[in-house]
Amino acid sequence: MQRLSLRQRVLALATIAAMSALTLSQAHAHRAWLLPSGTIYSGQQPWVSVDAAISNDIFYYEHNAAALDNLVVIGPDGQPLQAENQAKGRYRSVFDVKLDKPGTYRLALVNDGMIASFKVGNETKRLRGSAESLAKEIPADATELRVSQNANRVETFVTRGNPSTDALKPTGRGIELVPVTHPNDLVEGETATFRFLDNGKPAAGYAATVILAGLRYRSELGEIRMDTDANGEIKVKWPAAGMYWVNVAPARPPRAEGGPGAGAPGAGGPGMAGGAPSGPAGTLAEPVRRSNYSLTLEVLPK
């Protein structure tokens, strides 16, 4: 077999990266994710370090750092913890969590608020906040008012010692994972069952996407697509070990290219924390609801 020169290998990798970028730009908007330094730990009081970013490629820094303003850390006892060493760079944010108790920790970026778009004269304005704050800030003479309520969650789970479930208890707001198969008990070749709730009810008929890391070095997306069943559940048989990105959002009917609401499911595209309201108009009393959920999982080899 003919051996490729260094230049030929570089060109081949560049071609694969370009093809991947083209595929992604055609199929998806930017994705938000958390990437922990590990998901399963043992020993005395270890630490986990986490990257937070928004990108096209899965787990590759090339777009924006994720804001940590709405970072939530829940310990194995179900109580909130404080993340340490938080910092925001150009392409990624970072934080550390001390795993001082055995069990499972939930690490999440939670965005739950309202966005209003309206006109004052010929000028378009946008505001974010609660229903109460927007009611005070939106002028009485505003026109073309559109209001959406965005409930978006980006999270991962980390376990020290044996897995536990207190940190996985749902809050009843937005799309959430409830344990059937524990998210830190995943093995290559085995099938996991995940159940999702939206505002405490089964997220039935939602669109789910599962993608293995490493898009930058392969020409095909290789995603697994499915819909949740009547119980809000999906079953995934893991084709390989590695880190996976999972996204769940309400299914949207296909729309004409460039038409109202065209684009990926969810607010601002998969895994994003929302954007300006578009599509159907909503009011402060009855906003258009948008929800999205993204999860990072590690699947271990057999």
Short mmCIF file of the C-alpha atoms (twelve columns), coordinates in Angstrom:
data_MODEL
# 
_entry.id   MODEL 
# 
loop_
_atom_site.group_PDB 
_atom_site.id 
_atom_site.type_symbol 
_atom_site.label_atom_id 
_atom_site.label_alt_id 
_atom_site.label_comp_id 
_atom_site.label_asym_id 
_atom_site.label_seq_id 
_atom_site.Cartn_x 
_atom_site.Cartn_y 
_atom_site.Cartn_z 
_atom_site.pdbx_PDB_model_num 
ATOM 1   C CA . MET A 1   0.000   0.000  0.000  1 
ATOM 2   C CA . GLN A 2   1.352   3.412  -0.967 1 
ATOM 3   C CA . ARG A 3   2.299   5.537  2.035  1 
ATOM 4   C CA . LEU A 4   0.876   9.056  2.075  1 
ATOM 5   C CA . SER A 5   3.269   11.939 2.457  1 
ATOM 6   C CA . LEU A 6   2.846   14.417 5.333  1 
ATOM 7   C CA . ARG A 7   1.431   16.983 2.893  1 
ATOM 8   C CA . GLN A 8   -1.082  14.472 1.525  1 
ATOM 9   C CA . ARG A 9   -2.205  13.542 5.045  1 
ATOM 10  C CA . VAL A 10  -2.639  17.205 5.973  1 
ATOM 11  C CA . LEU A 11  -4.669  17.826 2.805  1 
ATOM 12  C CA . ALA A 12  -6.825  14.768 3.512  1 
ATOM 13  C CA . LEU A 13  -7.576  15.931 7.048  1 
ATOM 14  C CA . ALA A 14  -8.361  19.417 5.762  1 
ATOM 15  C CA . THR A 15  -10.748 17.963 3.193  1 
ATOM 16  C CA . ILE A 16  -12.540 15.865 5.825  1 
ATOM 17  C CA . ALA A 17  -12.832 18.886 8.120  1 
ATOM 18  C CA . ALA A 18  -14.222 21.020 5.300  1 
ATOM 19  C CA . MET A 19  -16.770 18.352 4.345  1 
ATOM 20  C CA . SER A 20  -17.827 17.996 7.975  1 
ATOM 21  C CA . ALA A 21  -18.214 21.743 8.344  1 
ATOM 22  C CA . LEU A 22  -20.301 21.896 5.173  1 
ATOM 23  C CA . THR A 23  -22.541 19.053 6.351  1 
ATOM 24  C CA . LEU A 24  -22.998 20.675 9.731  1 
ATOM 25  C CA . SER A 25  -23.694 24.142 8.349  1 
ATOM 26  C CA . GLN A 26  -26.362 22.705 6.104  1 
ATOM 27  C CA . ALA A 27  -28.026 20.571 8.757  1 
ATOM 28  C CA . HIS A 28  -27.574 22.289 12.113 1 
ATOM 29  C CA . ALA A 29  -27.081 25.545 13.948 1 
ATOM 30  C CA . HIS A 30  -24.492 25.921 16.682 1 
ATOM 31  C CA . ARG A 31  -24.622 23.508 19.617 1 
ATOM 32  C CA . ALA A 32  -24.079 24.209 23.297 1 
ATOM 33  C CA . TRP A 33  -22.339 21.624 25.474 1 
ATOM 34  C CA . LEU A 34  -20.530 20.830 28.702 1 
ATOM 35  C CA . LEU A 35  -17.487 18.564 28.556 1 
ATOM 36  C CA . PRO A 36  -16.241 17.148 31.887 1 
ATOM 37  C CA . SER A 37  -12.676 15.922 32.331 1 
ATOM 38  C CA . GLY A 38  -14.226 12.628 33.383 1 
ATOM 39  C CA . THR A 39  -17.597 11.212 34.395 1 
ATOM 40  C CA . ILE A 40  -16.663 8.394  36.798 1 
ATOM 41  C CA . TYR A 41  -14.246 8.931  39.692 1 
ATOM 42  C CA . SER A 42  -12.948 7.024  42.688 1 
ATOM 43  C CA . GLY A 43  -10.576 7.917  45.494 1 
ATOM 44  C CA . GLN A 44  -10.648 10.626 48.110 1 
ATOM 45  C CA . GLN A 45  -12.301 13.933 47.181 1 
ATOM 46  C CA . PRO A 46  -11.354 14.178 43.492 1 
ATOM 47  C CA . TRP A 47  -12.116 17.209 41.313 1 
ATOM 48  C CA . VAL A 48  -13.794 17.432 37.921 1 
ATOM 49  C CA . SER A 49  -12.905 20.210 35.490 1 
ATOM 50  C CA . VAL A 50  -15.534 21.185 32.913 1 
ATOM 51  C CA . ASP A 51  -15.375 23.060 29.597 1 
ATOM 52  C CA . ALA A 52  -18.471 24.958 28.423 1 
ATOM 53  C CA . ALA A 53  -18.766 26.113 24.825 1 
ATOM 54  C CA . ILE A 54  -20.962 26.686 21.774 1 
ATOM 55  C CA . SER A 55  -19.706 25.251 18.495 1 
ATOM 56  C CA . ASN A 56  -20.480 23.502 15.223 1 
ATOM 57  C CA . ASP A 57  -18.267 20.475 15.881 1 
ATOM 58  C CA . ILE A 58  -19.034 18.437 18.979 1 
ATOM 59  C CA . PHE A 59  -16.604 19.191 21.817 1 
ATOM 60  C CA . TYR A 60  -14.314 21.354 19.692 1 
ATOM 61  C CA . TYR A 61  -13.741 25.031 20.470 1 
ATOM 62  C CA . GLU A 62  -14.319 27.207 17.409 1 
ATOM 63  C CA . HIS A 63  -17.260 29.548 17.997 1 
ATOM 64  C CA . ASN A 64  -18.042 31.019 21.423 1 
ATOM 65  C CA . ALA A 65  -17.569 30.388 25.111 1 
ATOM 66  C CA . ALA A 66  -20.768 29.535 26.978 1 
ATOM 67  C CA . ALA A 67  -21.845 31.973 29.675 1 
ATOM 68  C CA . LEU A 68  -21.754 30.598 33.219 1 
ATOM 69  C CA . ASP A 69  -24.283 33.045 34.695 1 
ATOM 70  C CA . ASN A 70  -26.920 30.310 34.988 1 
ATOM 71  C CA . LEU A 71  -24.636 27.472 36.077 1 
ATOM 72  C CA . VAL A 72  -26.306 25.050 38.500 1 
ATOM 73  C CA . VAL A 73  -24.428 22.307 40.366 1 
ATOM 74  C CA . ILE A 74  -26.432 19.762 42.392 1 
ATOM 75  C CA . GLY A 75  -24.647 17.380 44.743 1 
ATOM 76  C CA . PRO A 76  -25.448 13.724 45.501 1 
ATOM 77  C CA . ASP A 77  -27.707 14.817 48.378 1 
ATOM 78  C CA . GLY A 78  -29.828 16.927 46.035 1 
ATOM 79  C CA . GLN A 79  -28.474 20.208 47.428 1 
ATOM 80  C CA . PRO A 80  -26.881 23.000 45.337 1 
ATOM 81  C CA . LEU A 81  -23.104 23.427 45.356 1 
ATOM 82  C CA . GLN A 82  -20.804 26.246 44.325 1 
ATOM 83  C CA . ALA A 83  -18.543 25.696 41.305 1 
ATOM 84  C CA . GLU A 84  -15.001 26.977 41.735 1 
ATOM 85  C CA . ASN A 85  -12.346 28.575 39.498 1 
ATOM 86  C CA . GLN A 86  -14.865 29.904 36.985 1 
ATOM 87  C CA . ALA A 87  -13.352 31.678 33.979 1 
ATOM 88  C CA . LYS A 88  -14.500 32.704 30.501 1 
ATOM 89  C CA . GLY A 89  -12.166 32.729 27.509 1 
ATOM 90  C CA . ARG A 90  -12.746 33.488 23.843 1 
ATOM 91  C CA . TYR A 91  -13.864 30.014 22.787 1 
ATOM 92  C CA . ARG A 92  -14.672 28.250 26.053 1 
ATOM 93  C CA . SER A 93  -15.541 28.789 29.688 1 
ATOM 94  C CA . VAL A 94  -14.209 26.544 32.450 1 
ATOM 95  C CA . PHE A 95  -15.110 25.656 36.017 1 
ATOM 96  C CA . ASP A 96  -14.176 23.056 38.633 1 
ATOM 97  C CA . VAL A 97  -16.305 21.058 41.052 1 
ATOM 98  C CA . LYS A 98  -14.922 19.282 44.093 1 
ATOM 99  C CA . LEU A 99  -16.504 15.851 44.441 1 
ATOM 100 C CA . ASP A 100 -16.402 15.810 48.221 1 
ATOM 101 C CA . LYS A 101 -19.266 13.331 48.640 1 
ATOM 102 C CA . PRO A 102 -19.836 9.926  47.002 1 
ATOM 103 C CA . GLY A 103 -22.630 9.696  44.457 1 
ATOM 104 C CA . THR A 104 -23.806 11.487 41.318 1 
ATOM 105 C CA . TYR A 105 -23.537 15.230 40.609 1 
ATOM 106 C CA . ARG A 106 -25.628 17.231 38.115 1 
ATOM 107 C CA . LEU A 107 -23.795 20.038 36.289 1 
ATOM 108 C CA . ALA A 108 -26.117 22.234 34.221 1 
ATOM 109 C CA . LEU A 109 -26.522 25.532 32.413 1 
ATOM 110 C CA . VAL A 110 -30.178 26.451 32.865 1 
ATOM 111 C CA . ASN A 111 -31.850 29.244 30.923 1 
ATOM 112 C CA . ASP A 112 -35.468 29.880 31.884 1 
ATOM 113 C CA . GLY A 113 -36.779 33.292 30.925 1 
ATOM 114 C CA . MET A 114 -38.807 35.344 28.482 1 
ATOM 115 C CA . ILE A 115 -37.775 37.233 25.362 1 
ATOM 116 C CA . ALA A 116 -39.858 39.995 23.807 1 
ATOM 117 C CA . SER A 117 -39.492 41.553 20.374 1 
ATOM 118 C CA . PHE A 118 -41.508 44.655 19.433 1 
ATOM 119 C CA . LYS A 119 -41.443 47.884 17.504 1 
ATOM 120 C CA . VAL A 120 -41.505 51.451 18.733 1 
ATOM 121 C CA . GLY A 121 -42.139 53.495 15.629 1 
ATOM 122 C CA . ASN A 122 -39.905 51.978 12.975 1 
ATOM 123 C CA . GLU A 123 -37.302 50.697 15.453 1 
ATOM 124 C CA . THR A 124 -37.255 47.033 16.481 1 
ATOM 125 C CA . LYS A 125 -36.331 46.375 20.103 1 
ATOM 126 C CA . ARG A 126 -35.692 43.171 22.084 1 
ATOM 127 C CA . LEU A 127 -35.827 42.602 25.815 1 
ATOM 128 C CA . ARG A 128 -35.161 39.656 28.122 1 
ATOM 129 C CA . GLY A 129 -36.532 39.097 31.591 1 
ATOM 130 C CA . SER A 130 -39.499 37.851 33.581 1 
ATOM 131 C CA . ALA A 131 -43.136 38.508 32.774 1 
ATOM 132 C CA . GLU A 132 -43.172 41.122 35.534 1 
ATOM 133 C CA . SER A 133 -40.066 42.976 34.353 1 
ATOM 134 C CA . LEU A 134 -41.129 42.923 30.703 1 
ATOM 135 C CA . ALA A 135 -44.565 44.264 31.588 1 
ATOM 136 C CA . LYS A 136 -42.846 47.304 33.113 1 
ATOM 137 C CA . GLU A 137 -40.289 47.800 30.326 1 
ATOM 138 C CA . ILE A 138 -42.395 47.333 27.180 1 
ATOM 139 C CA . PRO A 139 -43.889 50.712 26.174 1 
ATOM 140 C CA . ALA A 140 -47.643 51.041 25.952 1 
ATOM 141 C CA . ASP A 141 -47.364 52.159 22.308 1 
ATOM 142 C CA . ALA A 142 -45.299 49.093 21.263 1 
ATOM 143 C CA . THR A 143 -46.482 47.267 18.158 1 
ATOM 144 C CA . GLU A 144 -45.788 43.860 16.555 1 
ATOM 145 C CA . LEU A 145 -45.177 42.329 19.973 1 
ATOM 146 C CA . ARG A 146 -43.821 38.786 20.011 1 
ATOM 147 C CA . VAL A 147 -43.074 37.049 23.302 1 
ATOM 148 C CA . SER A 148 -41.500 33.650 23.854 1 
ATOM 149 C CA . GLN A 149 -40.669 31.733 27.001 1 
ATOM 150 C CA . ASN A 150 -37.416 29.818 26.639 1 
ATOM 151 C CA . ALA A 151 -36.614 26.856 28.860 1 
ATOM 152 C CA . ASN A 152 -33.236 25.464 27.795 1 
ATOM 153 C CA . ARG A 153 -30.972 23.099 29.705 1 
ATOM 154 C CA . VAL A 154 -27.423 21.970 28.874 1 
ATOM 155 C CA . GLU A 155 -26.018 19.436 31.294 1 
ATOM 156 C CA . THR A 156 -23.857 16.462 32.176 1 
ATOM 157 C CA . PHE A 157 -23.534 14.076 35.120 1 
ATOM 158 C CA . VAL A 158 -20.470 13.006 37.091 1 
ATOM 159 C CA . THR A 159 -20.268 10.205 39.665 1 
ATOM 160 C CA . ARG A 160 -17.825 9.543  42.457 1 
ATOM 161 C CA . GLY A 161 -18.035 5.922  43.582 1 
ATOM 162 C CA . ASN A 162 -21.449 4.321  43.141 1 
ATOM 163 C CA . PRO A 163 -24.115 6.111  41.051 1 
ATOM 164 C CA . SER A 164 -27.022 7.764  42.898 1 
ATOM 165 C CA . THR A 165 -30.223 9.486  41.779 1 
ATOM 166 C CA . ASP A 166 -31.028 12.362 44.199 1 
ATOM 167 C CA . ALA A 167 -29.304 14.879 41.914 1 
ATOM 168 C CA . LEU A 168 -31.431 13.660 38.991 1 
ATOM 169 C CA . LYS A 169 -34.785 14.539 40.548 1 
ATOM 170 C CA . PRO A 170 -36.745 16.706 38.076 1 
ATOM 171 C CA . THR A 171 -37.611 20.310 38.895 1 
ATOM 172 C CA . GLY A 172 -40.755 20.341 36.747 1 
ATOM 173 C CA . ARG A 173 -39.464 23.155 34.524 1 
ATOM 174 C CA . GLY A 174 -38.405 22.578 30.929 1 
ATOM 175 C CA . ILE A 175 -37.114 19.356 29.418 1 
ATOM 176 C CA . GLU A 176 -35.370 17.104 31.931 1 
ATOM 177 C CA . LEU A 177 -33.864 13.626 32.041 1 
ATOM 178 C CA . VAL A 178 -35.260 11.216 34.630 1 
ATOM 179 C CA . PRO A 179 -33.318 8.030  35.350 1 
ATOM 180 C CA . VAL A 180 -34.236 4.739  33.747 1 
ATOM 181 C CA . THR A 181 -30.691 3.801  32.768 1 
ATOM 182 C CA . HIS A 182 -28.308 5.847  34.914 1 
ATOM 183 C CA . PRO A 183 -26.367 8.343  32.748 1 
ATOM 184 C CA . ASN A 184 -23.070 7.235  34.316 1 
ATOM 185 C CA . ASP A 185 -23.673 3.520  33.697 1 
ATOM 186 C CA . LEU A 186 -23.285 3.272  29.912 1 
ATOM 187 C CA . VAL A 187 -21.273 0.596  28.094 1 
ATOM 188 C CA . GLU A 188 -20.446 0.097  24.410 1 
ATOM 189 C CA . GLY A 189 -22.791 -2.392 22.720 1 
ATOM 190 C CA . GLU A 190 -25.431 -2.174 25.451 1 
ATOM 191 C CA . THR A 191 -28.813 -0.443 25.159 1 
ATOM 192 C CA . ALA A 192 -29.762 2.451  27.435 1 
ATOM 193 C CA . THR A 193 -33.264 3.785  28.074 1 
ATOM 194 C CA . PHE A 194 -33.741 7.485  28.790 1 
ATOM 195 C CA . ARG A 195 -37.006 9.145  29.799 1 
ATOM 196 C CA . PHE A 196 -37.609 12.859 29.286 1 
ATOM 197 C CA . LEU A 197 -40.190 15.133 30.883 1 
ATOM 198 C CA . ASP A 198 -41.216 18.618 29.792 1 
ATOM 199 C CA . ASN A 199 -42.669 20.733 32.590 1 
ATOM 200 C CA . GLY A 200 -43.169 17.499 34.509 1 
ATOM 201 C CA . LYS A 201 -45.112 15.698 31.778 1 
ATOM 202 C CA . PRO A 202 -43.815 12.995 29.373 1 
ATOM 203 C CA . ALA A 203 -42.045 14.628 26.423 1 
ATOM 204 C CA . ALA A 204 -43.882 12.425 23.913 1 
ATOM 205 C CA . GLY A 205 -43.093 12.707 20.205 1 
ATOM 206 C CA . TYR A 206 -40.029 14.909 20.732 1 
ATOM 207 C CA . ALA A 207 -37.096 14.772 18.308 1 
ATOM 208 C CA . ALA A 208 -33.924 13.227 19.743 1 
ATOM 209 C CA . THR A 209 -30.442 13.335 18.221 1 
ATOM 210 C CA . VAL A 210 -27.384 11.382 19.423 1 
ATOM 211 C CA . ILE A 211 -23.912 12.215 18.033 1 
ATOM 212 C CA . LEU A 212 -20.529 10.679 18.854 1 
ATOM 213 C CA . ALA A 213 -17.622 13.095 19.333 1 
ATOM 214 C CA . GLY A 214 -14.994 13.431 16.621 1 
ATOM 215 C CA . LEU A 215 -16.937 15.155 13.834 1 
ATOM 216 C CA . ARG A 216 -13.872 17.170 12.888 1 
ATOM 217 C CA . TYR A 217 -12.126 14.029 11.625 1 
ATOM 218 C CA . ARG A 218 -14.899 12.263 9.742  1 
ATOM 219 C CA . SER A 219 -16.827 13.201 6.642  1 
ATOM 220 C CA . GLU A 220 -20.212 11.845 7.788  1 
ATOM 221 C CA . LEU A 221 -22.184 13.157 10.721 1 
ATOM 222 C CA . GLY A 222 -23.072 9.637  11.868 1 
ATOM 223 C CA . GLU A 223 -25.940 10.875 14.000 1 
ATOM 224 C CA . ILE A 224 -28.677 8.700  15.461 1 
ATOM 225 C CA . ARG A 225 -32.136 10.233 15.096 1 
ATOM 226 C CA . MET A 226 -35.352 9.057  16.707 1 
ATOM 227 C CA . ASP A 227 -38.540 10.305 18.364 1 
ATOM 228 C CA . THR A 228 -39.499 9.822  21.989 1 
ATOM 229 C CA . ASP A 229 -42.388 7.402  22.590 1 
ATOM 230 C CA . ALA A 230 -45.633 8.059  24.468 1 
ATOM 231 C CA . ASN A 231 -43.732 7.877  27.773 1 
ATOM 232 C CA . GLY A 232 -41.097 10.344 26.598 1 
ATOM 233 C CA . GLU A 233 -38.532 7.542  26.268 1 
ATOM 234 C CA . ILE A 234 -35.814 6.663  23.776 1 
ATOM 235 C CA . LYS A 235 -33.610 3.571  23.589 1 
ATOM 236 C CA . VAL A 236 -30.029 3.892  22.372 1 
ATOM 237 C CA . LYS A 237 -27.668 1.017  21.590 1 
ATOM 238 C CA . TRP A 238 -24.182 2.499  21.828 1 
ATOM 239 C CA . PRO A 239 -22.180 1.731  18.668 1 
ATOM 240 C CA . ALA A 240 -18.821 2.675  20.169 1 
ATOM 241 C CA . ALA A 241 -17.179 3.926  23.336 1 
ATOM 242 C CA . GLY A 242 -16.604 7.660  23.677 1 
ATOM 243 C CA . MET A 243 -18.242 10.963 24.537 1 
ATOM 244 C CA . TYR A 244 -21.711 11.601 23.100 1 
ATOM 245 C CA . TRP A 245 -23.868 14.701 22.675 1 
ATOM 246 C CA . VAL A 246 -27.618 14.164 23.017 1 
ATOM 247 C CA . ASN A 247 -30.246 16.745 22.079 1 
ATOM 248 C CA . VAL A 248 -34.006 16.604 22.694 1 
ATOM 249 C CA . ALA A 249 -36.487 19.215 21.486 1 
ATOM 250 C CA . PRO A 250 -40.138 19.393 20.452 1 
ATOM 251 C CA . ALA A 251 -40.537 18.083 16.914 1 
ATOM 252 C CA . ARG A 252 -41.311 20.785 14.373 1 
ATOM 253 C CA . PRO A 253 -42.985 20.227 11.013 1 
ATOM 254 C CA . PRO A 254 -40.698 20.903 8.064  1 
ATOM 255 C CA . ARG A 255 -40.961 24.427 6.703  1 
ATOM 256 C CA . ALA A 256 -40.046 25.996 3.415  1 
ATOM 257 C CA . GLU A 257 -36.461 27.206 3.254  1 
ATOM 258 C CA . GLY A 258 -36.277 30.768 4.468  1 
ATOM 259 C CA . GLY A 259 -39.903 30.702 5.593  1 
ATOM 260 C CA . PRO A 260 -41.195 31.695 9.037  1 
ATOM 261 C CA . GLY A 261 -39.612 29.630 11.760 1 
ATOM 262 C CA . ALA A 262 -37.303 27.800 9.339  1 
ATOM 263 C CA . GLY A 263 -34.356 26.086 10.985 1 
ATOM 264 C CA . ALA A 264 -33.558 23.423 13.518 1 
ATOM 265 C CA . PRO A 265 -35.938 22.456 16.314 1 
ATOM 266 C CA . GLY A 266 -35.783 24.411 19.532 1 
ATOM 267 C CA . ALA A 267 -34.929 27.977 20.385 1 
ATOM 268 C CA . GLY A 268 -31.947 29.200 18.451 1 
ATOM 269 C CA . GLY A 269 -31.116 25.740 17.096 1 
ATOM 270 C CA . PRO A 270 -30.094 22.547 18.904 1 
ATOM 271 C CA . GLY A 271 -28.598 23.085 22.315 1 
ATOM 272 C CA . MET A 272 -28.790 26.843 22.183 1 
ATOM 273 C CA . ALA A 273 -30.101 29.047 24.945 1 
ATOM 274 C CA . GLY A 274 -32.611 30.905 22.830 1 
ATOM 275 C CA . GLY A 275 -32.720 33.799 20.435 1 
ATOM 276 C CA . ALA A 276 -35.116 36.498 19.357 1 
ATOM 277 C CA . PRO A 277 -38.712 35.333 19.068 1 
ATOM 278 C CA . SER A 278 -39.742 34.252 15.591 1 
ATOM 279 C CA . GLY A 279 -42.675 32.450 14.042 1 
ATOM 280 C CA . PRO A 280 -46.018 32.679 15.888 1 
ATOM 281 C CA . ALA A 281 -46.570 35.771 18.012 1 
ATOM 282 C CA . GLY A 282 -47.122 35.412 21.740 1 
ATOM 283 C CA . THR A 283 -48.190 37.726 24.523 1 
ATOM 284 C CA . LEU A 284 -46.958 38.257 28.054 1 
ATOM 285 C CA . ALA A 285 -50.001 36.358 29.295 1 
ATOM 286 C CA . GLU A 286 -49.591 33.555 26.747 1 
ATOM 287 C CA . PRO A 287 -46.028 33.467 25.399 1 
ATOM 288 C CA . VAL A 288 -44.895 31.080 22.686 1 
ATOM 289 C CA . ARG A 289 -43.086 28.327 24.570 1 
ATOM 290 C CA . ARG A 290 -39.719 27.042 23.346 1 
ATOM 291 C CA . SER A 291 -37.737 24.286 25.049 1 
ATOM 292 C CA . ASN A 292 -34.491 22.482 24.336 1 
ATOM 293 C CA . TYR A 293 -32.273 19.989 26.134 1 
ATOM 294 C CA . SER A 294 -28.658 18.944 25.553 1 
ATOM 295 C CA . LEU A 295 -26.705 16.281 27.423 1 
ATOM 296 C CA . THR A 296 -23.111 15.043 27.409 1 
ATOM 297 C CA . LEU A 297 -22.617 11.332 28.143 1 
ATOM 298 C CA . GLU A 298 -19.597 9.041  28.337 1 
ATOM 299 C CA . VAL A 299 -19.908 5.480  27.070 1 
ATOM 300 C CA . LEU A 300 -17.257 3.102  28.386 1 
ATOM 301 C CA . PRO A 301 -15.646 0.284  26.367 1 
ATOM 302 C CA . LYS A 302 -16.746 -3.306 26.985 1 
# 
